[in-house]
Amino acid sequence: MKYSNLCSLLVGTATAFFALSLVANAEPYQKHGVVNCALPGTTIEFALNGSGGADVASVSSNFPPFEEAARIKTWSATVVTKDGLKVLVLDNLKATRIMVRLPDGKGMAFTGSDGVSDILCQVLVQAD
């Protein structure tokens, strides 16, 4: 795939995730569990608290803006559903957001104006 085609695909995917995360029907994520996320040079683990929050349990990153973002220990955790697509949105409310498509865990991580990256997350939740 040509570089320009790849860039266009990434921008389109990022835009779709971002637009979905802004949908007004976001609801607090109300399950307890663990979210493990990784992208090259970064891993972050959250504990879902069952009341719309995700506590940072551990983080390792070679990207300073992401290390800074993880200093906020409790992020919001919401779920958005639109046209059959369900997305878990973890947001530190300070310009960093991780959006994870459920149930496959593919997602995007946004850190302020410093960029966007693909991210893969495993979401382990308490059985209903």
A tleap script that builds the chain and sets N, CA, C and O, in Angstrom:
source leaprc.protein.ff14SB
mol = sequence {
  NMET LYS TYR SER ASN LEU CYS SER LEU LEU
  VAL GLY THR ALA THR ALA PHE PHE ALA LEU
  SER LEU VAL ALA ASN ALA GLU PRO TYR GLN
  LYS HIE GLY VAL VAL ASN CYS ALA LEU PRO
  GLY THR THR ILE GLU PHE ALA LEU ASN GLY
  SER GLY GLY ALA ASP VAL ALA SER VAL SER
  SER ASN PHE PRO PRO PHE GLU GLU ALA ALA
  ARG ILE LYS THR TRP SER ALA THR VAL VAL
  THR LYS ASP GLY LEU LYS VAL LEU VAL LEU
  ASP ASN LEU LYS ALA THR ARG ILE MET VAL
  ARG LEU PRO ASP GLY LYS GLY MET ALA PHE
  THR GLY SER ASP GLY VAL SER ASP ILE LEU
  CYS GLN VAL LEU VAL GLN ALA CASP
}
set mol.1.N position { 0.851 -1.175 0.000 }
set mol.1.CA position { 0.000 0.000 0.000 }
set mol.1.C position { 0.896 1.238 0.000 }
set mol.1.O position { 1.858 1.313 0.764 }
set mol.2.N position { 0.581 2.195 -0.849 }
set mol.2.CA position { 1.346 3.433 -0.915 }
set mol.2.C position { 1.226 4.210 0.383 }
set mol.2.O position { 0.207 4.136 1.071 }
set mol.3.N position { 2.273 4.957 0.714 }
set mol.3.CA position { 2.291 5.768 1.930 }
set mol.3.C position { 1.107 6.725 1.968 }
set mol.3.O position { 0.468 6.869 3.010 }
set mol.4.N position { 0.802 7.384 0.845 }
set mol.4.CA position { -0.311 8.349 0.825 }
set mol.4.C position { -1.640 7.642 1.080 }
set mol.4.O position { -2.505 8.195 1.759 }
set mol.5.N position { -1.819 6.434 0.549 }
set mol.5.CA position { -3.044 5.674 0.791 }
set mol.5.C position { -3.143 5.264 2.257 }
set mol.5.O position { -4.219 5.317 2.853 }
set mol.6.N position { -2.013 4.855 2.834 }
set mol.6.CA position { -1.992 4.461 4.241 }
set mol.6.C position { -2.331 5.657 5.134 }
set mol.6.O position { -3.118 5.528 6.072 }
set mol.7.N position { -1.743 6.809 4.847 }
set mol.7.CA position { -2.042 8.018 5.630 }
set mol.7.C position { -3.518 8.375 5.527 }
set mol.7.O position { -4.145 8.729 6.525 }
set mol.8.N position { -4.066 8.283 4.336 }
set mol.8.CA position { -5.477 8.589 4.138 }
set mol.8.C position { -6.354 7.629 4.926 }
set mol.8.O position { -7.339 8.050 5.533 }
set mol.9.N position { -6.010 6.347 4.924 }
set mol.9.CA position { -6.765 5.353 5.677 }
set mol.9.C position { -6.703 5.640 7.170 }
set mol.9.O position { -7.725 5.577 7.853 }
set mol.10.N position { -5.511 5.955 7.688 }
set mol.10.CA position { -5.365 6.251 9.115 }
set mol.10.C position { -6.149 7.489 9.512 }
set mol.10.O position { -6.803 7.497 10.555 }
set mol.11.N position { -6.095 8.521 8.708 }
set mol.11.CA position { -6.833 9.744 9.017 }
set mol.11.C position { -8.323 9.466 9.000 }
set mol.11.O position { -9.046 9.943 9.875 }
set mol.12.N position { -8.802 8.702 8.020 }
set mol.12.CA position { -10.216 8.359 7.951 }
set mol.12.C position { -10.665 7.545 9.145 }
set mol.12.O position { -11.737 7.798 9.694 }
set mol.13.N position { -9.863 6.565 9.561 }
set mol.13.CA position { -10.186 5.745 10.731 }
set mol.13.C position { -10.196 6.588 11.989 }
set mol.13.O position { -11.111 6.473 12.805 }
set mol.14.N position { -9.196 7.429 12.156 }
set mol.14.CA position { -9.121 8.299 13.331 }
set mol.14.C position { -10.315 9.232 13.392 }
set mol.14.O position { -10.884 9.454 14.460 }
set mol.15.N position { -10.691 9.774 12.249 }
set mol.15.CA position { -11.835 10.687 12.201 }
set mol.15.C position { -13.118 9.965 12.589 }
set mol.15.O position { -13.944 10.513 13.320 }
set mol.16.N position { -13.289 8.735 12.101 }
set mol.16.CA position { -14.489 7.966 12.433 }
set mol.16.C position { -14.563 7.675 13.928 }
set mol.16.O position { -15.619 7.837 14.540 }
set mol.17.N position { -13.444 7.245 14.520 }
set mol.17.CA position { -13.418 6.987 15.960 }
set mol.17.C position { -13.717 8.261 16.742 }
set mol.17.O position { -14.502 8.242 17.690 }
set mol.18.N position { -13.094 9.363 16.345 }
set mol.18.CA position { -13.279 10.615 17.070 }
set mol.18.C position { -14.731 11.076 16.976 }
set mol.18.O position { -15.317 11.491 17.977 }
set mol.19.N position { -15.305 11.007 15.794 }
set mol.19.CA position { -16.699 11.429 15.619 }
set mol.19.C position { -17.628 10.565 16.454 }
set mol.19.O position { -18.571 11.068 17.065 }
set mol.20.N position { -17.363 9.268 16.482 }
set mol.20.CA position { -18.208 8.374 17.273 }
set mol.20.C position { -18.109 8.708 18.758 }
set mol.20.O position { -19.102 8.626 19.482 }
set mol.21.N position { -16.919 9.083 19.213 }
set mol.21.CA position { -16.740 9.372 20.641 }
set mol.21.C position { -17.476 10.633 21.068 }
set mol.21.O position { -17.704 10.837 22.261 }
set mol.22.N position { -17.850 11.478 20.121 }
set mol.22.CA position { -18.542 12.725 20.448 }
set mol.22.C position { -20.057 12.585 20.444 }
set mol.22.O position { -20.773 13.536 20.758 }
set mol.23.N position { -20.545 11.403 20.091 }
set mol.23.CA position { -21.986 11.181 20.032 }
set mol.23.C position { -22.584 11.393 21.417 }
set mol.23.O position { -22.017 10.969 22.425 }
set mol.24.N position { -23.724 12.046 21.450 }
set mol.24.CA position { -24.338 12.433 22.718 }
set mol.24.C position { -24.861 11.258 23.532 }
set mol.24.O position { -25.171 11.439 24.710 }
set mol.25.N position { -24.975 10.060 22.958 }
set mol.25.CA position { -25.532 8.952 23.714 }
set mol.25.C position { -24.488 8.171 24.499 }
set mol.25.O position { -24.708 7.000 24.806 }
set mol.26.N position { -23.371 8.781 24.827 }
set mol.26.CA position { -22.354 8.120 25.647 }
set mol.26.C position { -22.909 7.877 27.042 }
set mol.26.O position { -23.520 8.755 27.651 }
set mol.27.N position { -22.679 6.661 27.532 }
set mol.27.CA position { -23.143 6.290 28.869 }
set mol.27.C position { -21.966 5.827 29.699 }
set mol.27.O position { -21.008 5.288 29.145 }
set mol.28.N position { -22.002 6.017 31.012 }
set mol.28.CA position { -20.919 5.520 31.862 }
set mol.28.C position { -20.772 4.006 31.691 }
set mol.28.O position { -21.768 3.285 31.639 }
set mol.29.N position { -19.549 3.535 31.606 }
set mol.29.CA position { -19.287 2.098 31.506 }
set mol.29.C position { -19.407 1.523 32.907 }
set mol.29.O position { -18.655 1.900 33.805 }
set mol.30.N position { -20.351 0.611 33.094 }
set mol.30.CA position { -20.697 0.171 34.445 }
set mol.30.C position { -20.333 -1.280 34.718 }
set mol.30.O position { -21.065 -1.987 35.411 }
set mol.31.N position { -19.216 -1.721 34.182 }
set mol.31.CA position { -18.724 -3.057 34.484 }
set mol.31.C position { -17.361 -2.938 35.150 }
set mol.31.O position { -16.576 -2.041 34.844 }
set mol.32.N position { -17.098 -3.860 36.063 }
set mol.32.CA position { -15.770 -3.935 36.680 }
set mol.32.C position { -14.882 -4.778 35.779 }
set mol.32.O position { -15.360 -5.700 35.117 }
set mol.33.N position { -13.608 -4.470 35.751 }
set mol.33.CA position { -12.702 -5.273 34.952 }
set mol.33.C position { -11.363 -4.602 34.775 }
set mol.33.O position { -11.009 -3.667 35.494 }
set mol.34.N position { -10.630 -5.099 33.805 }
set mol.34.CA position { -9.285 -4.625 33.522 }
set mol.34.C position { -9.185 -4.328 32.030 }
set mol.34.O position { -9.728 -5.063 31.206 }
set mol.35.N position { -8.493 -3.257 31.694 }
set mol.35.CA position { -8.211 -2.930 30.300 }
set mol.35.C position { -6.693 -2.821 30.153 }
set mol.35.O position { -6.059 -1.970 30.777 }
set mol.36.N position { -6.124 -3.683 29.328 }
set mol.36.CA position { -4.689 -3.642 29.023 }
set mol.36.C position { -4.534 -3.114 27.610 }
set mol.36.O position { -5.098 -3.680 26.673 }
set mol.37.N position { -3.772 -2.028 27.439 }
set mol.37.CA position { -3.594 -1.423 26.120 }
set mol.37.C position { -2.112 -1.347 25.780 }
set mol.37.O position { -1.272 -1.113 26.650 }
set mol.38.N position { -1.805 -1.546 24.507 }
set mol.38.CA position { -0.411 -1.479 24.080 }
set mol.38.C position { -0.304 -0.900 22.681 }
set mol.38.O position { -1.141 -1.152 21.814 }
set mol.39.N position { 0.733 -0.129 22.489 }
set mol.39.CA position { 1.159 0.330 21.189 }
set mol.39.C position { 2.670 0.391 21.261 }
set mol.39.O position { 3.209 0.374 22.367 }
set mol.40.N position { 3.378 0.460 20.162 }
set mol.40.CA position { 4.839 0.418 20.236 }
set mol.40.C position { 5.414 1.430 21.232 }
set mol.40.O position { 5.195 2.635 21.110 }
set mol.41.N position { 6.141 0.925 22.203 }
set mol.41.CA position { 6.793 1.774 23.199 }
set mol.41.C position { 5.928 2.151 24.383 }
set mol.41.O position { 6.407 2.821 25.299 }
set mol.42.N position { 4.665 1.741 24.395 }
set mol.42.CA position { 3.749 2.136 25.469 }
set mol.42.C position { 2.842 0.984 25.859 }
set mol.42.O position { 2.297 0.288 25.002 }
set mol.43.N position { 2.685 0.791 27.158 }
set mol.43.CA position { 1.646 -0.090 27.689 }
set mol.43.C position { 0.984 0.648 28.849 }
set mol.43.O position { 1.644 1.346 29.619 }
set mol.44.N position { -0.319 0.482 28.955 }
set mol.44.CA position { -1.051 1.091 30.058 }
set mol.44.C position { -2.153 0.128 30.470 }
set mol.44.O position { -2.818 -0.477 29.630 }
set mol.45.N position { -2.331 -0.001 31.774 }
set mol.45.CA position { -3.354 -0.887 32.314 }
set mol.45.C position { -4.290 -0.091 33.194 }
set mol.45.O position { -3.853 0.694 34.036 }
set mol.46.N position { -5.593 -0.299 32.995 }
set mol.46.CA position { -6.629 0.374 33.768 }
set mol.46.C position { -7.442 -0.652 34.546 }
set mol.46.O position { -7.611 -1.789 34.106 }
set mol.47.N position { -7.939 -0.240 35.698 }
set mol.47.CA position { -8.929 -1.011 36.444 }
set mol.47.C position { -10.253 -0.285 36.297 }
set mol.47.O position { -10.392 0.848 36.758 }
set mol.48.N position { -11.225 -0.922 35.661 }
set mol.48.CA position { -12.551 -0.331 35.500 }
set mol.48.C position { -13.271 -0.396 36.834 }
set mol.48.O position { -13.359 -1.465 37.438 }
set mol.49.N position { -13.792 0.742 37.305 }
set mol.49.CA position { -14.377 0.783 38.651 }
set mol.49.C position { -15.878 0.523 38.687 }
set mol.49.O position { -16.467 0.511 39.768 }
set mol.50.N position { -16.508 0.317 37.543 }
set mol.50.CA position { -17.929 -0.018 37.508 }
set mol.50.C position { -18.871 1.163 37.636 }
set mol.50.O position { -20.089 0.988 37.606 }
set mol.51.N position { -18.329 2.361 37.779 }
set mol.51.CA position { -19.189 3.541 37.895 }
set mol.51.C position { -18.738 4.654 36.946 }
set mol.51.O position { -18.780 5.835 37.291 }
set mol.52.N position { -18.312 4.261 35.758 }
set mol.52.CA position { -17.941 5.254 34.754 }
set mol.52.C position { -16.535 5.777 34.871 }
set mol.52.O position { -16.228 6.851 34.355 }
set mol.53.N position { -15.660 5.029 35.550 }
set mol.53.CA position { -14.280 5.457 35.694 }
set mol.53.C position { -13.306 4.323 35.430 }
set mol.53.O position { -13.665 3.147 35.494 }
set mol.54.N position { -12.064 4.695 35.132 }
set mol.54.CA position { -10.991 3.732 34.903 }
set mol.54.C position { -9.747 4.268 35.612 }
set mol.54.O position { -9.245 5.342 35.278 }
set mol.55.N position { -9.258 3.511 36.588 }
set mol.55.CA position { -8.076 3.919 37.351 }
set mol.55.C position { -6.815 3.378 36.690 }
set mol.55.O position { -6.744 2.193 36.362 }
set mol.56.N position { -5.812 4.245 36.490 }
set mol.56.CA position { -4.544 3.812 35.910 }
set mol.56.C position { -3.853 2.914 36.937 }
set mol.56.O position { -3.539 3.348 38.046 }
set mol.57.N position { -3.621 1.656 36.552 }
set mol.57.CA position { -2.973 0.700 37.444 }
set mol.57.C position { -1.465 0.659 37.196 }
set mol.57.O position { -0.680 0.545 38.137 }
set mol.58.N position { -1.067 0.751 35.930 }
set mol.58.CA position { 0.359 0.791 35.601 }
set mol.58.C position { 0.531 1.409 34.220 }
set mol.58.O position { -0.371 1.367 33.384 }
set mol.59.N position { 1.704 1.982 34.003 }
set mol.59.CA position { 2.009 2.582 32.702 }
set mol.59.C position { 3.510 2.499 32.458 }
set mol.59.O position { 4.315 2.647 33.378 }
set mol.60.N position { 3.860 2.264 31.226 }
set mol.60.CA position { 5.247 2.285 30.777 }
set mol.60.C position { 5.234 2.886 29.379 }
set mol.60.O position { 4.558 2.373 28.487 }
set mol.61.N position { 5.976 3.970 29.183 }
set mol.61.CA position { 5.947 4.626 27.882 }
set mol.61.C position { 7.259 5.348 27.595 }
set mol.61.O position { 7.887 5.912 28.492 }
set mol.62.N position { 7.656 5.319 26.330 }
set mol.62.CA position { 8.813 6.107 25.901 }
set mol.62.C position { 8.359 7.392 25.204 }
set mol.62.O position { 9.153 8.058 24.540 }
set mol.63.N position { 7.078 7.735 25.361 }
set mol.63.CA position { 6.490 8.920 24.737 }
set mol.63.C position { 6.066 9.884 25.848 }
set mol.63.O position { 5.023 9.675 26.468 }
set mol.64.N position { 6.848 10.933 26.114 }
set mol.64.CA position { 6.581 11.826 27.248 }
set mol.64.C position { 5.146 12.356 27.351 }
set mol.64.O position { 4.618 12.401 28.463 }
set mol.65.N position { 4.483 12.761 26.255 }
set mol.65.CA position { 3.101 13.231 26.417 }
set mol.65.C position { 2.166 12.155 26.997 }
set mol.65.O position { 1.236 12.471 27.738 }
set mol.66.N position { 2.418 10.895 26.658 }
set mol.66.CA position { 1.568 9.839 27.196 }
set mol.66.C position { 1.885 9.581 28.664 }
set mol.66.O position { 0.979 9.330 29.459 }
set mol.67.N position { 3.159 9.640 29.027 }
set mol.67.CA position { 3.524 9.512 30.449 }
set mol.67.C position { 2.857 10.616 31.263 }
set mol.67.O position { 2.354 10.370 32.359 }
set mol.68.N position { 2.856 11.821 30.727 }
set mol.68.CA position { 2.211 12.958 31.397 }
set mol.68.C position { 0.711 12.716 31.540 }
set mol.68.O position { 0.133 12.982 32.594 }
set mol.69.N position { 0.088 12.217 30.487 }
set mol.69.CA position { -1.357 11.950 30.516 }
set mol.69.C position { -1.704 10.926 31.586 }
set mol.69.O position { -2.744 11.039 32.235 }
set mol.70.N position { -0.849 9.930 31.779 }
set mol.70.CA position { -1.119 8.855 32.741 }
set mol.70.C position { -0.927 9.309 34.192 }
set mol.70.O position { -1.250 8.561 35.115 }
set mol.71.N position { -0.417 10.499 34.401 }
set mol.71.CA position { -0.305 11.016 35.779 }
set mol.71.C position { -1.681 11.288 36.376 }
set mol.71.O position { -1.842 11.326 37.596 }
set mol.72.N position { -2.666 11.477 35.509 }
set mol.72.CA position { -4.052 11.578 35.988 }
set mol.72.C position { -4.493 10.156 36.268 }
set mol.72.O position { -4.582 9.339 35.351 }
set mol.73.N position { -4.764 9.858 37.499 }
set mol.73.CA position { -4.966 8.475 37.919 }
set mol.73.C position { -6.356 7.923 37.647 }
set mol.73.O position { -6.502 6.707 37.521 }
set mol.74.N position { -7.378 8.755 37.551 }
set mol.74.CA position { -8.717 8.262 37.234 }
set mol.74.C position { -9.217 8.940 35.975 }
set mol.74.O position { -9.322 10.165 35.913 }
set mol.75.N position { -9.525 8.129 34.968 }
set mol.75.CA position { -10.035 8.590 33.694 }
set mol.75.C position { -11.518 8.277 33.637 }
set mol.75.O position { -11.988 7.390 34.350 }
set mol.76.N position { -12.263 8.988 32.803 }
set mol.76.CA position { -13.665 8.632 32.606 }
set mol.76.C position { -13.712 7.408 31.690 }
set mol.76.O position { -12.850 7.224 30.831 }
set mol.77.N position { -14.723 6.588 31.889 }
set mol.77.CA position { -14.943 5.404 31.049 }
set mol.77.C position { -16.397 5.430 30.600 }
set mol.77.O position { -17.311 5.251 31.405 }
set mol.78.N position { -16.598 5.653 29.317 }
set mol.78.CA position { -17.949 5.675 28.775 }
set mol.78.C position { -18.026 4.697 27.610 }
set mol.78.O position { -17.010 4.284 27.051 }
set mol.79.N position { -19.247 4.343 27.264 }
set mol.79.CA position { -19.465 3.471 26.109 }
set mol.79.C position { -20.443 4.180 25.175 }
set mol.79.O position { -21.444 4.755 25.602 }
set mol.80.N position { -20.119 4.118 23.899 }
set mol.80.CA position { -20.934 4.737 22.863 }
set mol.80.C position { -21.344 3.637 21.889 }
set mol.80.O position { -20.515 2.830 21.471 }
set mol.81.N position { -22.619 3.610 21.533 }
set mol.81.CA position { -23.107 2.638 20.555 }
set mol.81.C position { -23.815 3.408 19.449 }
set mol.81.O position { -24.700 4.226 19.701 }
set mol.82.N position { -23.406 3.126 18.230 }
set mol.82.CA position { -24.043 3.780 17.079 }
set mol.82.C position { -23.960 2.834 15.890 }
set mol.82.O position { -22.891 2.331 15.545 }
set mol.83.N position { -25.100 2.607 15.282 }
set mol.83.CA position { -25.189 1.739 14.100 }
set mol.83.C position { -24.537 0.375 14.347 }
set mol.83.O position { -23.862 -0.161 13.469 }
set mol.84.N position { -24.740 -0.174 15.528 }
set mol.84.CA position { -24.209 -1.494 15.862 }
set mol.84.C position { -22.756 -1.519 16.279 }
set mol.84.O position { -22.249 -2.576 16.655 }
set mol.85.N position { -22.071 -0.394 16.226 }
set mol.85.CA position { -20.672 -0.308 16.633 }
set mol.85.C position { -20.616 0.169 18.076 }
set mol.85.O position { -21.198 1.200 18.414 }
set mol.86.N position { -19.919 -0.576 18.928 }
set mol.86.CA position { -19.793 -0.218 20.338 }
set mol.86.C position { -18.335 0.148 20.618 }
set mol.86.O position { -17.418 -0.602 20.282 }
set mol.87.N position { -18.138 1.316 21.240 }
set mol.87.CA position { -16.795 1.816 21.517 }
set mol.87.C position { -16.695 2.199 22.992 }
set mol.87.O position { -17.530 2.936 23.516 }
set mol.88.N position { -15.654 1.684 23.650 }
set mol.88.CA position { -15.315 2.087 25.012 }
set mol.88.C position { -14.368 3.280 24.905 }
set mol.88.O position { -13.339 3.204 24.234 }
set mol.89.N position { -14.720 4.380 25.569 }
set mol.89.CA position { -13.907 5.596 25.506 }
set mol.89.C position { -13.318 5.865 26.889 }
set mol.89.O position { -14.047 6.091 27.855 }
set mol.90.N position { -11.991 5.838 26.968 }
set mol.90.CA position { -11.271 6.177 28.193 }
set mol.90.C position { -10.662 7.551 27.974 }
set mol.90.O position { -9.913 7.752 27.018 }
set mol.91.N position { -10.975 8.505 28.854 }
set mol.91.CA position { -10.584 9.897 28.635 }
set mol.91.C position { -10.050 10.473 29.937 }
set mol.91.O position { -10.709 10.392 30.973 }
set mol.92.N position { -8.855 11.056 29.887 }
set mol.92.CA position { -8.308 11.661 31.104 }
set mol.92.C position { -8.818 13.084 31.314 }
set mol.92.O position { -8.454 13.737 32.292 }
set mol.93.N position { -9.652 13.560 30.406 }
set mol.93.CA position { -10.258 14.897 30.458 }
set mol.93.C position { -9.224 16.008 30.422 }
set mol.93.O position { -9.497 17.140 30.822 }
set mol.94.N position { -8.018 15.670 29.932 }
set mol.94.CA position { -6.941 16.650 29.740 }
set mol.94.C position { -6.269 16.392 28.399 }
set mol.94.O position { -5.042 16.365 28.308 }
set mol.95.N position { -7.079 16.200 27.351 }
set mol.95.CA position { -6.618 16.084 25.965 }
set mol.95.C position { -6.008 14.732 25.596 }
set mol.95.O position { -5.302 14.641 24.592 }
set mol.96.N position { -6.260 13.678 26.379 }
set mol.96.CA position { -5.826 12.341 25.983 }
set mol.96.C position { -7.019 11.405 26.054 }
set mol.96.O position { -7.754 11.381 27.041 }
set mol.97.N position { -7.196 10.641 24.997 }
set mol.97.CA position { -8.356 9.757 24.896 }
set mol.97.C position { -7.925 8.461 24.209 }
set mol.97.O position { -7.176 8.474 23.232 }
set mol.98.N position { -8.415 7.347 24.744 }
set mol.98.CA position { -8.232 6.040 24.122 }
set mol.98.C position { -9.626 5.526 23.778 }
set mol.98.O position { -10.497 5.448 24.644 }
set mol.99.N position { -9.833 5.177 22.507 }
set mol.99.CA position { -11.131 4.670 22.071 }
set mol.99.C position { -10.942 3.252 21.574 }
set mol.99.O position { -10.132 2.998 20.682 }
set mol.100.N position { -11.701 2.317 22.162 }
set mol.100.CA position { -11.524 0.897 21.908 }
set mol.100.C position { -12.811 0.315 21.349 }
set mol.100.O position { -13.861 0.396 21.985 }
set mol.101.N position { -12.733 -0.265 20.174 }
set mol.101.CA position { -13.889 -0.936 19.582 }
set mol.101.C position { -14.111 -2.253 20.330 }
set mol.101.O position { -13.180 -3.033 20.528 }
set mol.102.N position { -15.350 -2.482 20.737 }
set mol.102.CA position { -15.683 -3.712 21.451 }
set mol.102.C position { -16.394 -4.668 20.501 }
set mol.102.O position { -17.210 -4.215 19.698 }
set mol.103.N position { -16.131 -5.925 20.556 }
set mol.103.CA position { -15.297 -6.614 21.540 }
set mol.103.C position { -13.870 -6.878 21.089 }
set mol.103.O position { -13.100 -7.466 21.848 }
set mol.104.N position { -13.481 -6.464 19.870 }
set mol.104.CA position { -12.175 -6.897 19.348 }
set mol.104.C position { -10.968 -6.144 19.895 }
set mol.104.O position { -9.843 -6.612 19.724 }
set mol.105.N position { -11.158 -4.986 20.553 }
set mol.105.CA position { -10.052 -4.285 21.192 }
set mol.105.C position { -9.219 -3.397 20.299 }
set mol.105.O position { -8.235 -2.820 20.763 }
set mol.106.N position { -9.578 -3.265 19.027 }
set mol.106.CA position { -8.826 -2.362 18.158 }
set mol.106.C position { -9.224 -0.941 18.490 }
set mol.106.O position { -10.394 -0.666 18.759 }
set mol.107.N position { -8.261 -0.035 18.474 }
set mol.107.CA position { -8.607 1.322 18.837 }
set mol.107.C position { -7.614 2.357 18.390 }
set mol.107.O position { -6.685 2.086 17.630 }
set mol.108.N position { -7.839 3.555 18.887 }
set mol.108.CA position { -6.995 4.701 18.596 }
set mol.108.C position { -6.698 5.416 19.908 }
set mol.108.O position { -7.549 5.491 20.794 }
set mol.109.N position { -5.498 5.930 20.019 }
set mol.109.CA position { -5.111 6.734 21.176 }
set mol.109.C position { -4.785 8.134 20.664 }
set mol.109.O position { -4.000 8.294 19.730 }
set mol.110.N position { -5.386 9.131 21.275 }
set mol.110.CA position { -5.164 10.533 20.920 }
set mol.110.C position { -4.521 11.220 22.113 }
set mol.110.O position { -5.001 11.103 23.240 }
set mol.111.N position { -3.435 11.936 21.858 }
set mol.111.CA position { -2.775 12.687 22.924 }
set mol.111.C position { -2.615 14.121 22.477 }
set mol.111.O position { -1.661 14.460 21.777 }
set mol.112.N position { -3.551 14.966 22.883 }
set mol.112.CA position { -3.495 16.395 22.565 }
set mol.112.C position { -3.188 16.658 21.111 }
set mol.112.O position { -3.694 15.974 20.221 }
set mol.113.N position { -2.367 17.639 20.879 }
set mol.113.CA position { -1.974 17.984 19.516 }
set mol.113.C position { -0.749 17.187 19.093 }
set mol.113.O position { -0.212 17.403 18.006 }
set mol.114.N position { -0.299 16.256 19.953 }
set mol.114.CA position { 0.915 15.498 19.665 }
set mol.114.C position { 0.671 14.293 18.782 }
set mol.114.O position { 1.627 13.623 18.391 }
set mol.115.N position { -0.566 13.999 18.456 }
set mol.115.CA position { -0.795 12.961 17.476 }
set mol.115.C position { -1.781 11.898 17.867 }
set mol.115.O position { -2.432 11.951 18.910 }
set mol.116.N position { -1.862 10.917 16.971 }
set mol.116.CA position { -2.791 9.806 17.109 }
set mol.116.C position { -2.029 8.536 16.762 }
set mol.116.O position { -1.113 8.556 15.941 }
set mol.117.N position { -2.412 7.437 17.389 }
set mol.117.CA position { -1.749 6.173 17.112 }
set mol.117.C position { -2.751 5.046 17.222 }
set mol.117.O position { -3.695 5.110 18.009 }
set mol.118.N position { -2.535 4.000 16.415 }
set mol.118.CA position { -3.310 2.783 16.601 }
set mol.118.C position { -2.942 2.192 17.949 }
set mol.118.O position { -1.807 2.338 18.404 }
set mol.119.N position { -3.888 1.530 18.587 }
set mol.119.CA position { -3.637 0.901 19.871 }
set mol.119.C position { -4.441 -0.378 19.918 }
set mol.119.O position { -5.525 -0.453 19.339 }
set mol.120.N position { -3.927 -1.379 20.597 }
set mol.120.CA position { -4.651 -2.632 20.762 }
set mol.120.C position { -4.886 -2.846 22.238 }
set mol.120.O position { -3.947 -2.786 23.031 }
set mol.121.N position { -6.125 -3.094 22.618 }
set mol.121.CA position { -6.487 -3.248 24.027 }
set mol.121.C position { -7.210 -4.570 24.227 }
set mol.121.O position { -7.943 -5.044 23.359 }
set mol.122.N position { -6.982 -5.140 25.383 }
set mol.122.CA position { -7.726 -6.308 25.808 }
set mol.122.C position { -8.614 -5.851 26.954 }
set mol.122.O position { -8.118 -5.327 27.951 }
set mol.123.N position { -9.919 -6.045 26.822 }
set mol.123.CA position { -10.869 -5.616 27.829 }
set mol.123.C position { -11.414 -6.860 28.509 }
set mol.123.O position { -12.145 -7.643 27.903 }
set mol.124.N position { -11.052 -7.034 29.774 }
set mol.124.CA position { -11.495 -8.180 30.569 }
set mol.124.C position { -12.482 -7.680 31.582 }
set mol.124.O position { -12.126 -6.871 32.439 }
set mol.125.N position { -13.722 -8.139 31.511 }
set mol.125.CA position { -14.758 -7.643 32.397 }
set mol.125.C position { -15.376 -8.774 33.203 }
set mol.125.O position { -15.331 -9.944 32.822 }
set mol.126.N position { -15.951 -8.383 34.322 }
set mol.126.CA position { -16.694 -9.320 35.168 }
set mol.126.C position { -17.913 -9.803 34.391 }
set mol.126.O position { -18.591 -9.016 33.731 }
set mol.127.N position { -18.182 -11.093 34.476 }
set mol.127.CA position { -19.350 -11.636 33.767 }
set mol.127.C position { -20.630 -11.014 34.293 }
set mol.127.O position { -20.743 -10.733 35.486 }
set mol.128.N position { -21.598 -10.798 33.405 }
set mol.128.CA position { -22.890 -10.239 33.790 }
set mol.128.C position { -23.683 -11.237 34.603 }
set mol.128.O position { -24.804 -10.943 35.019 }
savepdb mol mol.pdb
quit
